[in-house]
Amino acid sequence: MQSEQLQQELPASSTVTMATENRMNSAQLPDEIFLYHVLPLLSIREVNSCKLVCKTWRHLVTTYIKRLKVIDLTPWDCMVTEDLLLGIVKHAANVRELRLDGCWRAVRDAAVLTVASVCHKLRVFAACKCGNLTDAGVISLAEKCPELEELDLSSCYGITDEALCGLADHAKNLKELHVSSVYGVTDFGVSQLAFKCHLLQNLDVSYCYVVSNLGLQAFLDKQGKLALTELRVKNCYKVTQPTIFKLMQAGVAVNNMF
């Protein structure tokens, strides 16, 4: 109440002077205060919006995003636009983990091509339920992100065996792949993963109705120790119990229930 009374008593010029002094005091703070103590308190969407304040803030935000190792936009899923995603990732050269589950408006091939071109250190990419993503986007990640280890493409209906073949050819460090409910995945794509992704430990092909014993047999036919330790095949009706039993004998934990 006293502050309001004081503000009313002050002339307009004094109020302007106080506001100007506050801005000057903020501007005089070291960049490190903003980078390590202010921006980390904001969500990534709020951080990105700070670029609109002024040139100084734009520089601070760019510097901050460059240092990020993890970017997660899943809490805003369908509210994330392609422009917002591009505005963030074009500065995220050091990001290791990018999570975009449900961000179907933003995750298109053009945006993912930008991710692949900028984020060469990317290890984890999650974009489940993003139906606008196609083989071209996935292949660009495989070709340009050599450290890629984990990929979640569940319910990305635009993906086919072509994407899996691209991963098999280029993503040599791939350890975990989720393609559940991706109906374009067949035995051919699965067998290519088995033959070429020698570090693959976790594979989820649940609800990939075309996948059968033939595709999974490729893992059993591999020479040497089998890297695969976890396999989900729920509702893969063409995968029979004898094949599941053989995989389990080879040391694979097969989940066909949930």
URGI-V877791 format. One record per residue. N is the residue number from 1. NEAR is the number of other ideal C-beta (glycine too) atoms within 10 Angstrom. Layout:
# URGI-V877791
[[N	NEAR] [N	NEAR]]
This chain:
# URGI-V877791
[[1	5] [2	6] [3	7] [4	8] [5	9] [6	10] [7	11] [8	8] [9	8] [10	13] [11	8] [12	7] [13	8] [14	12] [15	12] [16	11] [17	12] [18	12] [19	10] [20	10] [21	10] [22	10] [23	11] [24	9] [25	9] [26	13] [27	10] [28	7] [29	11] [30	8] [31	12] [32	8] [33	11] [34	19] [35	15] [36	12] [37	10] [38	15] [39	21] [40	11] [41	8] [42	14] [43	12] [44	21] [45	14] [46	10] [47	20] [48	18] [49	15] [50	17] [51	18] [52	9] [53	11] [54	12] [55	8] [56	12] [57	18] [58	13] [59	12] [60	20] [61	24] [62	12] [63	14] [64	22] [65	23] [66	12] [67	14] [68	20] [69	11] [70	11] [71	18] [72	14] [73	23] [74	15] [75	13] [76	17] [77	16] [78	11] [79	13] [80	22] [81	14] [82	16] [83	11] [84	20] [85	24] [86	15] [87	15] [88	24] [89	25] [90	15] [91	19] [92	21] [93	14] [94	15] [95	25] [96	16] [97	17] [98	25] [99	18] [100	28] [101	19] [102	22] [103	26] [104	20] [105	18] [106	26] [107	26] [108	18] [109	17] [110	11] [111	25] [112	27] [113	16] [114	16] [115	26] [116	22] [117	13] [118	18] [119	25] [120	14] [121	15] [122	25] [123	18] [124	17] [125	24] [126	20] [127	29] [128	23] [129	21] [130	28] [131	13] [132	20] [133	25] [134	19] [135	19] [136	15] [137	26] [138	28] [139	23] [140	19] [141	25] [142	23] [143	15] [144	17] [145	23] [146	13] [147	14] [148	25] [149	20] [150	18] [151	25] [152	22] [153	28] [154	20] [155	21] [156	27] [157	16] [158	19] [159	23] [160	18] [161	21] [162	16] [163	27] [164	31] [165	19] [166	20] [167	27] [168	22] [169	14] [170	18] [171	27] [172	15] [173	15] [174	23] [175	18] [176	16] [177	23] [178	21] [179	30] [180	22] [181	20] [182	25] [183	14] [184	19] [185	25] [186	19] [187	19] [188	17] [189	27] [190	27] [191	22] [192	19] [193	25] [194	23] [195	14] [196	17] [197	22] [198	14] [199	13] [200	23] [201	18] [202	17] [203	25] [204	22] [205	29] [206	21] [207	19] [208	27] [209	15] [210	17] [211	24] [212	18] [213	16] [214	15] [215	25] [216	29] [217	16] [218	16] [219	23] [220	16] [221	10] [222	14] [223	6] [224	6] [225	8] [226	17] [227	17] [228	23] [229	14] [230	13] [231	23] [232	21] [233	24] [234	15] [235	15] [236	23] [237	10] [238	16] [239	23] [240	12] [241	8] [242	9] [243	20] [244	19] [245	11] [246	16] [247	21] [248	12] [249	9] [250	15] [251	11] [252	21] [253	12] [254	19] [255	14] [256	15] [257	8] [258	6]]
